[in-house]
Amino acid sequence: MLTAGMVPALYEESEKDGIVNNIRDEAVHKGGAVDTKEGVWNYFVDKCRDNLHLVLAMSPVGELLRVRCRSFPGMVNNTVIDWFVPWPEQALISVAGVFLAEEDLPEAHRQNIVQHMVTVHEEVRSQSENFIQQLKRYNYVTPKNYLDFISNY
């Protein structure tokens, strides 16, 4: 899908014929396609390829991402990889506040609990940097870890 832009044998011939007939006018008049079944079908595939966006979310922890990238080179050659940076403190506070809003907590302590969660997450991230420097080993601290921490509460 990532390299060719289409899935082979996704449609049966009867379905292809219906698609070609429905899009023929647009393909020939607006798209400049040749008025043949193959020309209109290529226009349809190109239009789908231009408008289809896939989002793949994977953790960089461990070997799995490396194995997938080696097995499927289209993941590297035909995608944009966004490495997400750590959430700022205000975002951590906001997320914890929203997730804990439905919890039965004493109102006098709610803000302190939210702040404690933020402090713990930030401290784990800070200590993980020390862990890398001292032991040359990685401990990844991701937003998913923070969400799991909140949900375990």
C-alpha positions as CSV (number, residue, x, y, z in Angstrom):
1,M,0.0,0.0,0.0
2,L,2.8,2.4,0.9
3,T,4.9,1.7,-2.1
4,A,2.4,1.1,-4.9
5,G,-0.5,3.3,-3.6
6,M,-3.0,0.5,-4.1
7,V,-4.0,-2.9,-2.9
8,P,-4.0,-5.5,-5.7
9,A,-7.3,-7.4,-6.2
10,L,-9.2,-5.1,-3.8
11,Y,-12.1,-4.8,-6.2
12,E,-13.8,-7.4,-8.3
13,E,-14.2,-6.7,-12.0
14,S,-17.9,-5.8,-11.6
15,E,-17.0,-3.3,-8.8
16,K,-14.3,-1.8,-11.0
17,D,-16.7,-1.4,-13.9
18,G,-19.1,0.5,-11.6
19,I,-16.4,2.8,-10.3
20,V,-15.1,3.5,-13.8
21,N,-18.6,4.3,-15.1
22,N,-19.3,6.6,-12.1
23,I,-16.1,8.6,-12.5
24,R,-15.7,8.6,-16.3
25,D,-17.0,12.1,-16.9
26,E,-14.8,13.6,-14.2
27,A,-11.7,11.7,-15.3
28,V,-12.1,12.6,-19.0
29,H,-13.2,16.2,-18.7
30,K,-11.6,17.5,-15.5
31,G,-8.7,15.1,-15.1
32,G,-7.6,14.8,-18.7
33,A,-7.6,11.0,-18.6
34,V,-7.9,8.9,-21.8
35,D,-11.5,7.7,-22.3
36,T,-10.7,4.0,-21.8
37,K,-11.4,1.7,-18.9
38,E,-7.7,1.6,-18.0
39,G,-7.2,5.3,-18.3
40,V,-10.2,6.1,-16.1
41,W,-9.1,3.4,-13.6
42,N,-5.6,5.0,-13.4
43,Y,-7.2,8.4,-12.8
44,F,-9.2,6.9,-10.0
45,V,-6.2,5.2,-8.4
46,D,-4.2,8.4,-8.7
47,K,-7.0,10.4,-7.1
48,C,-7.2,7.9,-4.2
49,R,-3.5,8.0,-3.8
50,D,-3.4,11.8,-3.6
51,N,-6.3,11.9,-1.1
52,L,-5.6,8.9,1.1
53,H,-3.6,9.5,4.3
54,L,-2.5,6.7,6.6
55,V,-1.3,7.2,10.2
56,L,0.9,4.5,11.7
57,A,1.7,4.9,15.4
58,M,4.6,2.8,16.7
59,S,6.8,2.9,19.7
60,P,10.5,3.3,19.0
61,V,11.3,1.1,22.0
62,G,12.9,-2.2,21.3
63,E,13.6,-4.0,18.0
64,L,10.1,-4.1,16.5
65,L,10.2,-0.7,14.7
66,R,13.6,-1.6,13.2
67,V,12.4,-5.0,12.1
68,R,9.3,-3.5,10.5
69,C,11.3,-0.9,8.7
70,R,13.7,-3.5,7.3
71,S,10.8,-5.8,6.3
72,F,8.7,-3.0,4.7
73,P,11.1,-0.4,3.1
74,G,8.1,1.7,2.0
75,M,7.7,2.7,5.7
76,V,11.0,4.6,5.4
77,N,10.9,5.7,1.8
78,N,7.3,6.8,1.4
79,T,6.4,8.2,4.8
80,V,7.1,11.0,7.1
81,I,8.3,10.0,10.5
82,D,7.3,12.4,13.3
83,W,9.3,11.9,16.5
84,F,7.1,13.4,19.2
85,V,8.8,15.5,21.8
86,P,7.9,15.3,25.5
87,W,4.7,17.1,26.5
88,P,5.1,20.4,28.2
89,E,4.2,20.7,31.9
90,Q,0.9,22.5,31.2
91,A,-0.2,19.7,28.8
92,L,0.5,17.1,31.5
93,I,-1.5,19.1,34.0
94,S,-4.4,19.5,31.6
95,V,-4.4,15.8,30.6
96,A,-4.3,14.6,34.2
97,G,-7.1,17.1,35.1
98,V,-9.4,15.8,32.4
99,F,-8.7,12.1,33.1
100,L,-9.2,12.5,36.9
101,A,-12.3,14.8,36.6
102,E,-14.6,11.8,36.9
103,E,-12.7,10.2,39.7
104,D,-14.1,10.4,43.3
105,L,-11.3,12.5,44.8
106,P,-11.5,14.9,47.7
107,E,-11.7,18.3,46.0
108,A,-9.2,19.8,48.5
109,H,-6.6,17.4,47.3
110,R,-7.4,17.1,43.5
111,Q,-4.9,19.8,42.4
112,N,-2.2,18.3,44.6
113,I,-2.8,14.8,43.1
114,V,-2.6,16.2,39.5
115,Q,0.6,18.1,40.4
116,H,2.0,15.0,42.0
117,M,1.4,13.0,38.8
118,V,3.1,15.6,36.7
119,T,6.1,15.8,39.1
120,V,6.5,12.0,39.1
121,H,6.4,11.8,35.3
122,E,8.9,14.7,34.9
123,E,11.2,13.1,37.5
124,V,11.1,9.8,35.8
125,R,12.0,11.5,32.5
126,S,14.9,13.4,34.3
127,Q,16.2,10.3,35.9
128,S,16.0,8.4,32.6
129,E,18.5,10.9,31.2
130,N,20.8,10.2,34.1
131,F,20.3,6.5,33.4
132,I,21.6,7.0,29.9
133,Q,24.6,9.0,30.9
134,Q,25.7,6.7,33.8
135,L,24.8,3.2,32.5
136,K,24.5,3.8,28.7
137,R,21.1,2.2,28.7
138,Y,17.9,3.7,27.5
139,N,14.6,4.0,29.4
140,Y,12.0,5.7,27.2
141,V,9.4,7.9,28.8
142,T,6.5,8.5,26.5
143,P,3.1,10.2,26.7
144,K,1.7,6.6,26.7
145,N,3.5,5.9,29.9
146,Y,1.9,9.0,31.4
147,L,-1.6,8.0,30.3
148,D,-1.0,4.5,31.7
149,F,0.2,6.0,35.0
150,I,-3.0,8.1,35.2
151,S,-5.3,5.2,34.3
152,N,-3.7,3.0,37.0
153,Y,-4.5,5.6,39.6
